[in-house]
């Protein structure tokens, strides 16, 4: 087995874990949009760069004083999963990095034997 195959096979579990996390994050985002829409509001993190920035870097300013109750509820849902989402992404990156090294070393070691 060549090193390239080991590279991709080693990275695959971490990539799959990260994709699974992204799907869960998107499901939470869809739920938050549904909550906002039920209250007559529109929530889209991509529509406003400052909203995305606040979600990622300044979570304390993500919920604004002029937000309606529905928007507050939707944003609170997003904030409740934020830390776990970022933690899982970091763990997925760690899995990818470690998996690449293990996969390459195993494939090179097995092909040399």
N, C-alpha and C positions, 0 to 999 in steps of 0.2 A: 504494500500500500504506500502510495506516495505522500509526501508532506502536505500537498494541497488538499487531498481528500481528508486527511486528519484535521487540517485547519477548519474546513467547512463542517465536518462531523462534530468537531469539538465546540464550534461556535453555535451549532444548531439549538441545543437546549436553552442557552441564554437568550438567543433571538426569539425562540418560541415563548419563553417566559415573559419577555418584554412585550411581545405582540399581545399575549393574553392580558397583560396589565393595561396596554393601550385600549383594548376592547372594553375592559371593565371601566376604564376612565371615560370612554365614549358613552357607555351606557349610563353612567352617572350624569354626564353632561346632558344627554337626551332627557333624563328624568328632570333635571333642573330646568331645562327649556320648557318641558311640559308643565311644570309647576308655575313658571312665569307666565306662560301662555294662558293657563287657566285663570290667572288674575289680570289678564289683559295687558301683559307686559311682553317685551321682547328681550331675550338674553342671548347675546352672541359675543363670545370673547374675541373673535376675530374681527368684529366690526369696529372695535375701539382698541387701539394699541395701548392706551393707558389702562384699560380694564385688564388686558392680558398681563401687563407689567405689574399691576397691583396684585393680581392673583399669584404670580410667580414670586415676586421679590418683596412686596409689601402687603402681606395678607391682612394686616390690621386696618388698611385703608380700602380694602376690597369692597366692604359693605359701607356705602356712603350714607350720610345723614338724610339726604333727600330721596333715598330709595323707598319704594312702597313696601307694604308688608309682604306681598307676593314675591317681589324681587329680593327682599331680605331672606325669605325662606329658601328661595332657589340658590342664592349665593352662599347661604349657610350650609346647604347640602354639599356644594362644591368644596367649601373650606373644610368640611368634616372629613373628606376623603383625600385632601391635598397632601398631607404629610405621608400618609400611607402610599399614595400614588408615586410620590418622588422617591420614597424609600425603596419601593419595589423596582423602580427604574434603575436606581443605583445598584441594587442587587442583581438585576438582569445584566447590567454592564460588567459587573464583577464575574458573573457566570460566563459571559462571552469571553472575557480576557483569560480567565483560568482555563476554560474549555479549549481555547485555541492552543495554549501552551501544552496542555495534557494531550490533546489530539495530535499535535505535530510530533511531540516526543514519542508517543506510542506508535504512531505510524512509521516514523523513521526507525525506531528501535525494532519494530516487527519486520520491516522490510530488510533491515541489515542482518537479521538472524537467519 
